[in-house]
Amino acid sequence: MNEMAGEGSSDSRCPICLERIRNVSYLNPCFHGFCFVCIQEWSERKAECPLCKGMYAFCASYCMLK
């Protein structure tokens, strides 16, 4: 497995900021992944996935503890 907790794969890009995903967060039920900060800011405006436009109930985030 080449992924660390809280990180996407080395080529995973956040669809919102287009940077490498940091502190990956997945939406439920579509499970699209985003940077935690990006989807947090997005959710203040809309409770819909930026990719599929589906409504989501919650966001699951995986943060790596140092």
C-alpha positions as CSV (number, residue, x, y, z in Angstrom):
1,M,0.0,0.0,0.0
2,N,1.6,3.3,-1.0
3,E,-0.8,5.6,0.8
4,M,-0.3,7.1,4.2
5,A,-3.2,7.8,6.5
6,G,-4.5,11.3,5.7
7,E,-2.9,11.4,2.3
8,G,-4.2,10.5,-1.2
9,S,-2.0,8.5,-3.5
10,S,1.0,10.4,-4.8
11,D,-1.0,11.5,-8.0
12,S,-4.3,12.2,-6.2
13,R,-5.4,15.8,-6.8
14,C,-8.2,17.6,-5.0
15,P,-11.0,18.5,-7.5
16,I,-11.5,21.8,-5.7
17,C,-8.0,23.3,-5.3
18,L,-6.2,21.0,-7.9
19,E,-3.3,20.4,-5.4
20,R,-2.2,17.1,-4.0
21,I,-4.9,16.0,-1.5
22,R,-4.0,16.8,2.1
23,N,-6.0,15.2,5.0
24,V,-8.3,13.4,2.6
25,S,-12.0,13.6,3.4
26,Y,-14.7,11.4,1.7
27,L,-18.3,12.4,1.3
28,N,-21.1,10.0,2.1
29,P,-22.7,8.4,0.1
30,C,-20.7,9.1,-3.1
31,F,-17.2,8.7,-1.4
32,H,-15.5,11.3,-3.6
33,G,-12.3,12.5,-1.9
34,F,-11.2,16.1,-1.3
35,C,-8.8,18.0,1.0
36,F,-10.4,18.4,4.4
37,V,-10.1,22.2,4.3
38,C,-11.4,22.5,0.7
39,I,-14.6,20.4,1.4
40,Q,-15.1,22.2,4.7
41,E,-15.2,25.6,3.0
42,W,-17.3,24.2,0.2
43,S,-19.9,22.8,2.6
44,E,-20.4,26.2,4.1
45,R,-21.9,27.2,0.8
46,K,-23.5,23.9,-0.4
47,A,-24.2,20.5,1.0
48,E,-23.7,18.8,-2.4
49,C,-20.7,17.1,-3.9
50,P,-18.7,19.3,-6.3
51,L,-18.2,16.4,-8.7
52,C,-21.5,14.5,-8.9
53,K,-23.8,17.2,-7.4
54,G,-25.3,14.6,-5.1
55,M,-26.4,15.7,-1.6
56,Y,-24.2,14.3,1.2
57,A,-25.0,13.5,4.8
58,F,-21.5,13.7,6.3
59,C,-17.8,13.9,5.5
60,A,-15.4,11.3,6.8
61,S,-11.9,12.6,7.4
62,Y,-8.7,10.7,8.1
63,C,-6.0,12.7,9.7
64,M,-2.5,11.5,10.3
65,L,-1.2,12.0,13.9
66,K,2.4,12.9,14.2
